[in-house]
Amino acid sequence: MVDITATEAWRELAAHQQHLFARSLRELFAMDPDRGRSMVVDAAELHIDYSKNLVVPETLELLTALGREAGVEQLRDAMFAGDHLNTSEDRAVLHTALRLPADAELTVDGQDVVADVHAVLAAMAQFSDRVRDGEHTGFTGKAITDVVNIGIGGSDLGPAMAYQALRHYRHARIRCHFVSNVDPADLTGTLADLDPESTLLIVASKTFTTQETLANARAARAWLLAHYDGDQDAVAAHFAAVSTNAEKVADFGIDTDNMFGFWNWVGGRYSVDSAIGLSLMIAVGPDRFTEFLSGFHAVDEHFRTQPLDRNAPVLLALIGLWYSNFWGAQTHAVLPYADDLARFPAYLQQLVMESNGKSVARDGGHLTAPTETVVWGEPGTNGQHAFYQLLHQGTWLIPADFIGFAEPLDDLPTPDGGSMHDLLMSNFFAQTQVLAFGKTADDLADEGVAPELIPHKVMPGNRPTTSILAPRLTPAVLGQLIALYEHQVFVKAMVWGINPFDQWGVELGKQQANQLLSDLAEPAPPAPLADSSTDELVRWYRTARGR
Ligand code: F6P
């Protein structure tokens, strides 16, 4: 494997950073007034302006050279072809196959992938239509009004985020709910308002072994059976499952006719476009779901075919890596100027951080360079009244993605006859402008600001942002946005030399929790554990619980 930090491109980037460090975005725009027109890239319907980043054309040449040295193009082609890039689990990585059109061809490891994907999509569509049309009813014949998706991580965040994002396209009768947390407050709070007779429960779990999901699923089954006086036949009418594990689904008592499968080449955090999206399909309908998939596919094609220097996910990934590896950035903000995308940052946290939060290379060697940053964010303009102060005048460099739309799905008039959506977007444009160019002491003095206030009011600027715009928030555009970030994760991982498709780091905590569970519940005081802190915390908890 290439040690990327030992390459010529890496050394040149380090030297180049020293040179660029002395330049401000004000200067870069003065030197090249056309940046705002030249540093843009379109991917499907996404219009991306990366000109307000701390880069010049030479930076991008060096970064793409780095990508080439890391073999990004070959590795990208290998992923699309179904090579086993998930080396630690010896699996292909084929979320891109989930959105291939029906007439595409792809056979991997002897499996006709496209045929299998479309067979499941057809079954999902049939089931969704039956629920939407009121043909698939509850046990007593009532039409389904509420769908509860029980899953966690990739089996929750994707459909929950997309259901909210596509609020405008939902079926009028059907509401979806998403239960993920093993905190019983989540399930109890959700079921409290629901009528069991018109509720469909979807247990979504790739492995069907996840502790939180099974605990919630069992509790939901008990809630249902309590209503039907223990009549087990009610379970078949009210439960469906999404999983790769048919055996465990059947053991749970769910009719496998109501089970929708996927494959081990779909990672949990890459699965919203698989059967894991069943709740979403029920909400928005199969046609909209097909549009959602076509959006992913459009960006897949862009990523697969465009040269590195015109390739949106590649450019954004390399610019992100530029900040974490050469400028010391530790976090990255994602700021949607669309309330319907409120859960998008949370969705990206799993996609990005579970994929690339690694310090070991694919071949087991230790990495010498920092890898993924913390991803966080909130919708604008709420963030402006919470944490933007730190973005503008704090001491950290925090690159940020601003996401916005031209046409509103909802708009309201302002008292002066204007548009509230324009109000929202004027904040988007103003924030990116102020973050980039700030305000100098001279500007403030010219405005007559009192000298003692000038240091407090100086806006340093030089805070990098990327603006991502699209015509409107449609299912296709949502698919495009997700694919844009999926492929960025891939590119960064390939440059760092890590496997973004496993997540061994989450296993030990699961094992420890299982071990500690018996210590919490046992009547006898638990045997001392390995450390005095955990022993004392468990003792305190047991005492507080009267044990
Ligand atoms: O958090 C670990 C993880 O394995 C995620 O990768 C996954 O999305 C989540 O748990 C849920 O897993 P499952 O779909 O198998 O229940």
Boltz pocket constraint, residues with backbone or C-beta under 6 A from the ligand:
constraints:
  - pocket:
      binder: B
      contacts: [[A, 152], [A, 153], [A, 154], [A, 155], [A, 204], [A, 205], [A, 206], [A, 207], [A, 208], [A, 209], [A, 210], [A, 213], [A, 268], [A, 269], [A, 354], [A, 503], [A, 506]]
      max_distance: 6.0
